Amino acid sequence: MSTRSALIEASGLRVSLGGRPVLQGVDFSVGPEEIVTIVGPNGSGKSTLLRTMIGAVRPEAGHVRRQAGLRLGYVPQKLALDPTLPLDVMRFLSLPRRISAAERRRALEDAGAGQLGDRPLAGLSGGQLQRVVLARALLERPQVLLLDEPTQGLDQPGSAAFYRQIEHIRSRLGCAVVMVSHELHVVMSASDRVVCLNGHVCCEGRPEAVAQAAEYRALFGTGTNGALALYRHEHSHVHDPGCSHDHHPHSHARTEPATAAEGR
Ligand SMILES: Nc1ncnc2c1ncn2[C@@H]1O[C@H](COP(=O)(O)OP(=O)(O)OP(=O)(O)O)[C@@H](O)[C@H]1O
């Protein structure tokens, strides 16, 4: 990603929370219409990286550059919603600022929740609520949509449907998407680039390449190998040479087609 074309570009990020280091030496960027998925174990700093990108967390070192006037849509991991609020979906989308009914309906359609407008917020399932929250983020007409574990609590078909919706949104609105996920086997088909985070960037590249990388396997194992064999393999990821995980000394070589066959 060249510096000129990046919508958001972070370099050398160091972040500590509660006196403990969470991110160190993290470089990250997202370009126009790119879908970037961040994967990593619990506590690896994924949410913190997202929050640093939007300016909610200030890094101790490094910097985040956002294109001037960039419109962001951020969907946090947990929305502090009072489930007893007597609100229907359309009204929820008009708070705190008034938005025309046509715009709200359009956003619900884009989020795949067109039929939910009149439903009370309190009665929605987790997956339905997730789409409504996504619709709310779309009202900002974001150039970058940042989603923190948007498929948490969804079953696999539910997750897959949600990711298809994200692809639709990307092509209709022309926005970039940065998404935190645990589920590489589902997101990989929709992602242009996967970043594997564990306090630092362990490896990144095209999904099928990262999924075969020793760094990725050290963190997640090989649980998706059947699906991975379907992907064309390319030598298109880079490693952090300072990564402390147990790397195979020839891990680049291991990502060649022989390894893909090995995973079947
Ligand atoms: N406000 C805070 N104060 C102190 N420590 C925090 C705070 N927020 C997060 N942390 C710690 O920072 C580390 C990274 O948290 P973060 O939420 O970014 O990880 P994550 O990769 O998103 O995790 P998960 O997959 O569990 O959501 C964790 O050890 C967490 O306990």
The ligand as an SDF file (V2000), in Angstrom:
LIG
                    3D

 31 33  0  0  0  0  0  0  0  0999 V2000
   -8.9030   -0.2780   29.1920 N   0  0  0  0  0  0  0  0  0  0  0  0
   -8.0040   -1.2170   29.3890 C   0  0  0  0  0  0  0  0  0  0  0  0
   -7.2050   -1.1990   30.4990 N   0  0  0  0  0  0  0  0  0  0  0  0
   -6.2690   -2.1360   30.7000 C   0  0  0  0  0  0  0  0  0  0  0  0
   -6.0410   -3.1750   29.8510 N   0  0  0  0  0  0  0  0  0  0  0  0
   -6.8030   -3.2520   28.7570 C   0  0  0  0  0  0  0  0  0  0  0  0
   -7.8230   -2.2920   28.4670 C   0  0  0  0  0  0  0  0  0  0  0  0
   -8.4120   -2.6260   27.2840 N   0  0  0  0  0  0  0  0  0  0  0  0
   -7.7950   -3.7390   26.8690 C   0  0  0  0  0  0  0  0  0  0  0  0
   -6.8290   -4.1200   27.7430 N   0  0  0  0  0  0  0  0  0  0  0  0
   -5.9330   -5.2790   27.6090 C   0  0  0  0  0  0  0  0  0  0  0  0
   -5.2250   -5.1220   26.4090 O   0  0  0  0  0  0  0  0  0  0  0  0
   -5.0260   -6.3960   25.7890 C   0  0  0  0  0  0  0  0  0  0  0  0
   -5.5500   -6.3330   24.3570 C   0  0  0  0  0  0  0  0  0  0  0  0
   -6.9650   -6.1540   24.3980 O   0  0  0  0  0  0  0  0  0  0  0  0
   -7.8250   -6.1150   23.0590 P   0  0  0  0  0  0  0  0  0  0  0  0
   -9.2500   -5.9700   23.4810 O   0  0  0  0  0  0  0  0  0  0  0  0
   -7.2620   -5.1160   22.1390 O   0  0  0  0  0  0  0  0  0  0  0  0
   -7.5580   -7.5640   22.4770 O   0  0  0  0  0  0  0  0  0  0  0  0
   -8.3540   -8.3900   21.3790 P   0  0  0  0  0  0  0  0  0  0  0  0
   -7.3340   -9.0350   20.5180 O   0  0  0  0  0  0  0  0  0  0  0  0
   -9.3600   -7.5250   20.7100 O   0  0  0  0  0  0  0  0  0  0  0  0
   -9.0740   -9.4740   22.2850 O   0  0  0  0  0  0  0  0  0  0  0  0
  -10.4370  -10.3220   22.0730 P   0  0  0  0  0  0  0  0  0  0  0  0
  -10.2090  -11.2490   20.9310 O   0  0  0  0  0  0  0  0  0  0  0  0
  -10.5640  -11.0460   23.3690 O   0  0  0  0  0  0  0  0  0  0  0  0
  -11.5360   -9.3330   21.8270 O   0  0  0  0  0  0  0  0  0  0  0  0
   -5.7370   -7.4160   26.6650 C   0  0  0  0  0  0  0  0  0  0  0  0
   -4.7580   -8.0150   27.4860 O   0  0  0  0  0  0  0  0  0  0  0  0
   -6.6890   -6.5830   27.4720 C   0  0  0  0  0  0  0  0  0  0  0  0
   -6.9280   -7.1720   28.7240 O   0  0  0  0  0  0  0  0  0  0  0  0
  1  2  1  0
  2  3  1  0
  2  7  2  0
  3  4  2  0
  4  5  1  0
  5  6  2  0
  6  7  1  0
  6 10  1  0
  7  8  1  0
  8  9  2  0
  9 10  1  0
 10 11  1  0
 11 12  1  0
 11 30  1  0
 12 13  1  0
 13 14  1  0
 13 28  1  0
 14 15  1  0
 15 16  1  0
 16 17  2  0
 16 18  1  0
 16 19  1  0
 19 20  1  0
 20 21  2  0
 20 22  1  0
 20 23  1  0
 23 24  1  0
 24 25  2  0
 24 26  1  0
 24 27  1  0
 28 29  1  0
 28 30  1  0
 30 31  1  0
M  END
$$$$
